[in-house]
Amino acid sequence: MAKIFADLVKEMQSNNKTCVGVNTIKKINDQYNYTDEHPYGKGDSPEVSCGQTNEYNELQYIFDEKLHLPIILGAISEDEAIKALCEACKNLPNPRKREDFYDFLSDKLGIDIE
């Protein structure tokens, strides 16, 4: 019985994505196991992959292309941007549609992301 309980707790912990203490894109990506079945696909594909870190990092792309300017302009902080990315990965069903992902970030951060 104890082994069954221990296995259940271990499984729940491995499936438990959290944004507490997450302050980098690497920490977001580390929570996901991602295998790129279509390598070298960069840019605005219809879906967002959390955990993509090899040749192309999807969350870094979104940060650089969609969130960096609002950070520089003072509309949002870098910590707010990272937390919003983490929460979008955590809360949106997989596969995450890019439109839904950007809508989530827009709502969470109070800025327009297209």
Order of alpha helices (4+ residues) and beta strands (2+ residues): alpha-alpha-beta-alpha-alpha-alpha-beta-alpha
